Amino acid sequence: MERIGIVGVGMTPISSGKKEVFYDASFEAARRTLADARLDQGALDQVVTAGYDLACGRTITNMYTTPAAGGCMKDETRISDDGMFALAQAWMRIGAGFGTTMCLAYGISSEAPMPLISNLMFEPLFHRPFGPYSGNIAALQASAYCAESKAKPEDAALVVVKNLKQGSKNPRSRRVKPVTQKQVEKSPMAAWPLRELDLPSYSDGTVGLILAPEYEAKRISSCPIWIEGIGWSIDSYYLGERNLAELKSLSEAARRAYLMAGIKDPAREIQVFEVAEQSSYYEIMAYEALGLISPGGGAKLIRSGATELSGRIPVNPSGGAISADPVAATGLFRVAEAVLQLQGRAGKVQVQGAKRALASVSSGPAGQASCVVILRKD
């Protein structure tokens, strides 16, 4: 199959509250993306969008966002999940014959009570009445992981300290103040063992990417970033049928992406990892699921400092989801940050000499569905 490249990136500033109507934000992200690729909307063959109607408070939100993204009178597809899954859809459709494509994700968390919204993804008769939501299910997963590993709350706090320190240097992130380990450990308890700072920060933000088949990508950009590998996986819907102490869907998605990209040793062959962490403990678990260290060794890796910006395996140099979590766009933001890293445009959070990057996201309770993308520059 012909290579598919990313030739344009555009992001709106991530905010903690509503700054503009979501379709205006979609227009702005699309405008920035087209400008980055030096194209106008007439060059687009199709538009693929991603977002959650419930979070936006409107039905069929792509009726608003697709025209804003340049999709008037063009083929369009909408994915009701994180934007990285929309990227996978765009990648497949280009492989099937489409040309230059706008992939856009809008994350709006300020217009809806997100814990209540996330409660709606659970089975309605028996599970939903107990009050599960993304936060306390992440806590259930964290406690399960701690029971099977040597991870401790202070290890999770190191993830928060690292990501907020790196996010404070990134103008494209939201939280601007780094914290100490003591501040994390004294922050209010959200759901044991997770404290408020252990969980991602609900945010608003919109991001766009332009993808193109190789013959167009080389014409459009002097530095296209190639999608070298991609994989996705969905685990069981019922929590009781899964071992919450492991990220099975992420591990399987990574296995498929590595196979496609010919990756044998990800810790050595990939220079940047952008992981949309559902909690601080999730990032530690992701180290293992992505094959950066053997099962049970995630805590050892964060303690060693290897995943710092200056470490041998930089993870979330952008600050990750703990710094900013525009739900439904978080994963595509990770891809956008990875693209900027490979193009040498990441600014103060640049990883020097990066030639290959990985971006991943999980959605659903305790990481039920995951997608992994491996990117490379020539």
N, C-alpha and C positions, 0 to 999 in steps of 0.2 A: 504494500500500500504506500502511496506517495506520502512523504512527510508533510505534517501540518504544523505551521508555526504561529506564534503569537507576535503580532506586529504593532499593537497599540495597547496602551494602558491608561485608564482614567479613573480617578477616585474623587468623591466629594469628601470634605472634612468630616471626620467622625465626631459626633456630639452626644452629650448625655441626655439631651431633650430635643424636642421638635424645633427645627430651625426653618423648615420649609415643607410644603406639601410633597408627598412622596413622588408624584409624577414630575414635579419641577426638579427634584433631586435626581430623578432618572434622566431627565433631559440634560442636566448639567454634567452628570457622569458620562453620558454618551457624547456630549459635545467635547469634553476633555479627551475622551478616548479617540474620537475621530481626529482631533487636532494633533494628538500624539503620533498618529499614523499618517498625518498629512493627507487625509481623505475627506470627502464629503459623503453625506448619507446616500447619494446616488450610486456610490461604489459598492454598497452592501447588497448581497444576494438574499440574505435571510437574517432574522433576529431570533435569538433564544434568550428568554428571560427566566428568572427564578424569584420566588417570593411567597409569603404566606398571607392569604386573604385575612385570616383571623387577626394577625398582628397589625395589619393595615386598617382593619375595621371596615373593609369594603369587599364586596363579592366581585369575582372575575377582575382582579386588579390589573391583569395584563391588557385589558381594554384601555387602561390609562398609560401603562408603562411602555407598551410596544410602540405606539406612535411616537412617544417621547424619545425612544431609543433609535428612531430612524426607520421603523418598520412599516410605515404607511405604504400600502399596495405591494408588500413583500411577503414572502413566506415567513410564518412565525410559529414558534413552539414555546410553550410555557411549562416549566417544571415546578411543582409545588414542593420544593425541598431546597436544600442549600445550593448556592450558586455553583459549587464545584460539580454537582451532578448535572447542572445545565451545561457546564463545560464539556462533560462527557457526551452529552447529547449533541452538542455542536460538533464535536470531534467526529462522532459517528456519521452525522449528516453530511459533513464535508467529505468524509470517506466514501459516501454514497453518491457524490457528484455535485454537491453545492459548492459555491465559491466563497468569497469573503463574507465573514459572519460576525455580527455583533453579539456578544454574550454578556448579559447584564443582570446583576442581582441587586435587589433593593431590600435592605434590612431596616425595618421600622419597629422599634421597641417602645417608643414613647407614647403611643396612642392606645395601648392595651395593657392590662395587668398580665404580664408574661407568665408568672407562676400559674395563674388560672388558665391561661391559654395552653400551657404545656400539660396541664392536668387532662385536657380534652383528648390527648393522644392515647390515653389508657382505656382498656376495656370498660364499657359504661356501666355494667350491672354489678360486678363484683369488685373490681379494682378501683375505679374512679372515685367511688364514695369514701374510700379510705384517705383520700387527699394526696395521692402521689403527684409530684411535679418534678421538673428537671433537677431542682436543687436537692431535694431529699433522696431522690433515686441515685444521684451522683454520690451522696453521702453513704447510701447503702452499698454502692460499689466500692467506695473507698474503704469502708470497714471490712468488706469481704477480702479486698486485696491485702490489707494490713494483716489479716488473720493468716494469710498464706505466704507472706513475705516478711522481710525484716524492716519494711518501711515504717517510719514514725512521723508524727506530726511535724517535727522539726525539719524533716526531709521535704515535706510538702511546702513548708514555709520557704525553703530555699528556692523552690520553683517560683513562688510569688515574688520574692525579692529579685531574682534574676529577670523575670519578665517585665516587672514594673521599672526596673532600672533601665532595661533596654528600651521599653516603651517610652520612658521619659526623654530619650534622645531622638525619638522618631516623631517628626511633626505630623505624620499621617495617622498617629495613634490618638487615643483619647485621654487616658490618665497621664498626667504630666509630672506627678511627684513620685519619686522612688520611696520605698519603705524599708524598714529594718526587719530583721527576723523577729525581734521582740514585738514590734508593732503588729505583725501578722498574728503572732500567738496570743496577743491581747485583744484582737478585734472581736466583735460580738459573734457568738456562736450562731451559725445559720441552721445547721442540722449535723449533729455529731457524726464524724469527727471534723466536719468542714466548718470553718469560720467564714465570715462574709468575704474576706479578702482571698479565700481559697477558690471562690467562684468567679466566673467571667462577669464582666461589667456590661449589663444591657445597654445598648447604644443604638444610634441611628447612623446609617451610612450606606452609600450606593457606590458600586464599582462596576466598571465595564472593561472588557477585553475584546480585541479584534483578532480573529483567527483567519488564516488563509492557507490554501494548499500551496505546496512548495513553489510552483512556478509563479504564483501571485505574491507570496511572502517575500521572495527574493527581489521582486520588482518594487514592492512597497517599502521594505525596510532594509537598511544596511546591517542591522543586527537582529534578525528574527530569532526568537527563542523557540526551539523545537519541542514538541510533545513527544518525548522518547518512549514513555511507558504510561499506561493508565489501567487502573483496575478498581472494581467496586464489589461490594459484598453486603448482603443483608442477613442478619441473624434472626433467630426466632423472636416473634412479637412478645411472647409471654416470658416475663423475667424468671419465673420458676423453672423454665426449661433451659436456662443458660447458667454457665459458671461466671458470675459477675466479677470474679477475681482476674479475669483475662479479657482482653479486647479481641475476641475471635474475628469479628467482621473486619477490623482494621488489619489484623495479621493476614487474613486471606486476601484482602484488597491489595496489600503491599506485595504479597507473594506473586500475584498476577502482574502487577506493574513491574516488579523486578524481572520477572520472566520475559516480559515484552522488551524491556530495556537492556537485557543481558547483564543485570547487576548480580554479582556474586557476594560481594562484601560491602553492604551499604555504608558502613561506618568509614570505610576507606575511599569508596568510589563517589560518594556524594558529599559535597562541601557545605550545603545549607539545608536545614530542615525547618519548614514552617508548618506547625501542627496546631490545629484549632482545638485547643484543650477544653474539655467540658468541666474540668476542675484541675486543681494543682496535682492531685493524685493521678488524674488521667494522663497528664504529661509523663509522669514517671512510668506508668503502665505502657504508654506509647513507645517509650524507649525499647521496651522488650518486644512489643508487637511489631515494631518496624525492624527488628533484628539488629539493633545497635548494641545490645548486650543480652546475655542469656536470661531466661525467665528467672524472676526473683532478684535480679541485679540492678533494677532501675534506680533504687535508692543510692546504691554505690556510685552510680554514674553522676547523679546530681551532686553528691557530696564531693566528688573529685574535681568539680569545676569544668569538666570536659564539655558541657553543653552551654557554657558562657559564650558571649560574642567572640572572645579571643581564644576559646577552647578549641580542641581538635575536632569536635562535633557540634558546631553551633546550632542550637535549637531555639527557634522563635527570636531571632535578632530583632524582629519588628516589635516585639512585646506580646505577640499572641493575643488570644481571646481574653485572657485575664486583664489585659490593658484595654481592650475594646471588643465588644461582641455585638455587632449589628446582625441579629439573628436572621438567618436565611441568606446573608451575604458574607458571613465570616469566612467560610471556606474559600470563596472566590477572592477575598482580600488576601488570603494566604498565598494564593497563586500569583496575584498581582505583585505582592512583596517579593516573591521568589523571582519573578521576571525582572524586577528592578535590580535585585542582587546580581543576577547574571549579566545584566547590561551595565553594571557598575554605576547605577543611579540611586543607590539606597542611602546616600548621604552619611550621616553620623553612625548609622548602624550597618555600614557596608562590611561584608566579609571579603577580605582581600583574596583575589585569585580564584573566586568561585566559578566553576565551569559547569557544574551540575547541581540541581536543587530538587528537593522533594517537598510537596505540599499535600497535606491530608486534612480530612474533616470527618466527623461522625455526627449523625443526627439520630433522633429517636432516643428513648430511654436507655441510659447506660451504654451509649454507643452502639445502638442496634444496627444502623446502616453506615457504612464507611466508604470513602472514595480516596484514592491515592493517585497523584499525578507526579511524574518525573519529567523534569525539564532540563534541556541542555542547550548550550550555545556552541556554535562551530569554533 
